[in-house]
Amino acid sequence: MTPLLSLPDLLVFLPYHLGFALRDALVVLALDGRRLALVERVDLPEAGPLPTEVVDRMVGGLRRLRSDPDVVLVVAFVGDRPPFPAQDQLMEAVGRDNPCVRRVLVANDAWYDGAAGEWRPLPLPADVALVAEYVGRGIAPLPSRSSLEDLLDPAPSPEVDAAVAELRGGRVDLDCGWRAWERLVHEAADPGPPGPQRWPTGDGRSADSRDDGGRRGPEDSVRDVATVLALLADVPLRDAFLGRLVPLGRGAGENPTVHHVRAPLDTLDAESPGDVPREPTDALDALASRVATRAVLLRLARQAPGSLRATALAVLAAWAWHAGDGALADVASSAALDREPEHSLAEIVACLVGLDVPPPGV
């Protein structure tokens, strides 16, 4: 993955990382060496300070990091609401445990560096290489955080409903369901031209998209969606599937949401720190996999029959939490609990998000 070369690059990239535009918000960024270790966001109040419980939650997220960050940035994305005194309040609270805290403000395509005491222009998104990679993968920020809820609007499919009803009741095992999942992710990552295609079988080999070597059509995709949903209807199989999808032992190096800032900390206020060597990485493949996985999980949540919608939303929420997408995890777990107030998996994810528990590897 193309590295971020400066703090202005990072500020422009953040909406693409979080998935929605930042306005009237406070964001806490923890930098550990050259690694972006934590991102936390909260709305700016219309006036006055932040509620005490909000400050405690954000400071708690920093305390739960595996190592103390080298620097913490408290960034105010200014819109219609005043950033003060909320930013001062958060900086004071963060500074009790972190000696190196910096104030940053972003407004009207410019940023203010508290260390330098001056406003500077932000680069255009097109000039930030990592943003270009995200755009190339079909990732663009939504207008606001509330827009995430629209992504979860149901999209009923009679064909999926009928296929799920046929498959439920022991006709799907874990390997069969996982192969269907891999085909869907492969399809989302690389739709390819119409015609005969090769698809992963789950054992490292590939196979024609159909037994007869013919074209993979919409009916194949519907069948795979129904197969995965039928698998999720069985709680032990769902949990086994989730164990493959969200391996809790995964290290930070395998998490494409943990981005490296390729610049020394003392040059992060520069427009460009110079020629920084770039290391070979396969993170772009991880990014493509993340985008495809998210797309398939959203499709499952939207097309799930009513009886399975809460489960599909909860699985989406669990994956989003593990991927570091706290906003989507929050919205998806809340939607699941709205439908089934005692859904155990959704309750667990909602608790993790509410306590700002970081995923493994962060």
N, C-alpha and C positions, 0 to 999 in steps of 0.2 A: 504494500500500500504506500502511496506517495506520502512522505512525511509532512507534517506541519512545520513550517520554518520559523514562525514568529508568533507572538501574541496576537497581533492583528489578524493573522490567518486563523488562529484558533477562535477568535470572536466571530468571524464571518462563518466559520464552519459549524458552530454550536447549534444553530437552528436545524441544520441537516442531520446532525447527530441525534438531537432530541426528537426531531420529526415535526416540529411546528415552530412558527415564528415567535420570537421573543419580544415582548412589549410589556411595559409595566410589571417587570419581574426582577427578582433578585436571584442570582445564580452563584453558588459557591463551587469553585474549582480547586481541587487539591492536586498539586503536582509533586510527584515523587521521582526525583531525578529528572529524566526526560519523559516520564510516563504520566499521562492524565489518569490519575487514580480514582477520582470521584467527581461526579457532577450532581449537584442538588439544586432544585429550583423551587421558588415560592412566589406567589403573586405579591406585588407591592400593595400595601393597604391604601385605601383612598386618602387617608390622613393618619398621622400619628404613628406610634411604634407597632412592631409586630406583636402578636400574642405571645406570651411567654412560652407556651407549649410548642409553638412553631420554632422558636429559637432553640429550645432544648432539643427538639427532634433533629434539627440540622446540625447542631454541634455534636449530637450523639452519633450521627453518621460518620463524622470525622474521627471520633474516638474509636469507632469500630474498625477502622482500617488496620491492616496487619502491621504497618509501620508508619511512623510519623512522617507526614509530607514535608518536603523541603520548603514549599511556599504555598500559601492559600490565597486565592484571588476571590474577593467579594465584588461581583460585577452587578451593577444596576443597569438594566435595559430600560431606558427612560421613554415613556410615552406621555400620557396625560396626567399621571400621578406623580407626586413629588417623591424622589428617592430618599429624602431625609424626613424624619430621623431614623427610618428603618435600617438604612445601610450602616449608619453609625452604630446602631444598636447591635447589629449582627457582627460587625467588625470587632466591637468590644468583646462580645461573647466568644467569638472564634479566637481572638488574640490571647485569651486566658490560657489556652493550651498550646497555641502555635505562635512562636515569637515572630515569624515572618509572615505578615498579612499585608496584602496590597489592595488598595481601592482602585476600581476601574469603573468608568461609566461609558455607556454606549447610547448615542442619540443621533438621529439624522445623518447616518452614514459616516459618523466620526466617533472617535473614542478618546476618553480622557484618562491619562495615566497619572495616578496619584503620586507616584515616585518622581515623575518629571514635572508635574504641575502644569500640563498643557494639553490642549486638544489637538488631535491629529486625524487626518482622513483615514478611513478604512479602505482596504483594497476592494475592488469589485469581486463579486463571487466568481466570475469567469477567470479571474487572475489567481485564484487559489486552486492549486492542482488537485488537492484532495476533494474539494467541492466538485470539480469537474468529473472525478471518478464516481462520486455519488450520483451526480446527474446522469452520467453514462449508464449507471445501473438502475435508473428509473426512480431514484430517491430525491424527493423535493419536499421542503417543509410545508405542512398544512398551514392555513391562515391563522389558526389558534389551537390551543390545547383542547378546547371543547370540540373541535372538528374530529378528534379521535373517535368520539362517540358515533359519528356518522359512518365511520368505517365498519361498525359492528351492526348496522341496520340489517335485519333479516332479509334474505333473498331466497324465499322458498323455491324448491325444485321438486315437482311431482315425480320426476324420474329418479332423483336421489331418494326421495321418501319410499318409493316402491322398491328400489334396490336394497335399501337398508332393511325394510321389513322382510324381504326375502332372505337376507343374509344373517339376520339376528337369530340367536338360539344355537350357537355352537358351530356354525358353518365357517367361521373365520378363526384361524389361530394366529399366534404372534408373528411367525415368519411370513405368513401370507399377508397379514396386515402391513408388516414393515416393508415388504416388496412393493405393495401398492403405494405406500407413503413415498418410497424412494422414486418411483416412477412419476408421481405428482411433482415432487421437488425438482427432478430433472426436467420435467416439462416446463415448469415455471421459470427455471434458470435459463433454459435454452429451448424455446418452442420449436425452432428449426422450420424449414420449409415443409409444406405438405408432402407426404410420400412415405415410403418405408424408412423407419428410423431404428436406432439401436437404443436399448434402455437397460439400466442396471438391474441385475437380478438379486442383489443383496449379498452375493458371495464373492464380489470382486470381478465377476465376469459380466458380459453384456449379452443381451438377447434381442431378437427382433421384437418389435412392439406388440405383435400378436403372434400366436402359434403358427399362423399360416403365412407369416412374413409380410402381411398386408399393411395398409396404412393404419396409423393410430388416429382414430377419430374421436368426436365428442363423446360417443357412447363408452369408449374405453376410459376416458377421464371421469365420467359419471360413475362408472363401476368402481374405479379406484377410490373416489371420494366416499362412496357408500361402504366400501370394504373397511376403510379406516374408521368411519363413524360407527360401523357395527362392532369393530374391535373395542372402541371406547365405551360401548354400552356395557361391557363386562369389566367390572372394577379391577379384578386381579390382572386382566390383560391390559387394561388402561394403565395401571401402575407400571407394568413391565414395559409398555410402550414408552411411557414418560421417562423411565429409567434410561432408555436408549436416547431419547430426544434431549434430555437434560441431565447429562452425566455430571454428578456433583463433584467428581474428582478432577474435572478438567482444570488445567492450569491457565494462568492469565495469558500466556503466550498464544493459547488457542482461542481466546475470546476476541473476536474482531471489534468489539465495542470498546476495548481498552486501547486508546490511540497513543502513539508515541509522538512527542513533540521534539523534533530533531534540532534542538538549540540549547546551549547552556542557559541556565536560569538567569545569569546576569546579562544576557542579551535578549531576553524576551520582550524588552520594551523597544527593541530596534525594529525598523521597517523590514530589514532583511539582514540576518546575521552573517551573510556571506555564503561561501561555497561549503555547504555541509555535506559530507559523504553520505551516500544512500546505500543501505544494506539490502541485499537480496531478501525478498519476503514472499510468502504465498498468501499474505493477508487479503489480497484482492479476491482470491478464490474463496476465502472465508466470508468476505463481504457478499459475494454473489450468492453463496449458500445461505447467508442470513436473510438476504432480500427474498429469495425463493421460499425459504421456510416460513417467513412471516406471511407471504402472499398465500401459501397453501393453508396455514392455520386460520387466516382471516376467512378464506373461502369455506373451510370446514365449519367455522362458527356461524357464518351467514347462511349456509345451506343446510345446516343440521335440522332434522325434524324437531318439533317442539320439545319432545321428551329428552332429547340429547343436547339441546342448545346450551344449557348451563354447563354441562360437562365439556363441550367443545370450547366454550368461552374460558373455562377454568384451565384447560390445557394450554390455550393461547396465553393466558395470564402467567402460568408457571414458566413457559418458555421465555416470555418477555422479561420477567424478573431475572431469570438466569442470564439473558442476553444484555442485561443492564438497561433495559427500556422500562424504567419505573412508571412513566406516564401511561404507557399502554397496559402494563400489568395492573395498574390501579383501575383504569377504566374497564378493562375486561373482567377483572375479579368483581368489581362493583355490579357490572351488568349480570354476571352469573348469579350473584347473591340476590339481585332484584328478582330474578326468576325463581331461584331456589334458595331461600334465606339460610338454610342449614347445609348447603353444599360444602362438604368437608375440605375438598381441595381448594375451592375458591376462598374459604375462610382462612386457610393456611397462607395462601398468597397475599390476601388482604392484610394479614397480620405482619408478614415479612415487609410488605411495602409500607405499612403504617409505622413500623418501628425503624424504617430505613436500614434494614439489615442488608449489607452488600452481598452480592452473589459470590460464589467461590471464584477464586482467581483474581479478585479485585482487592 
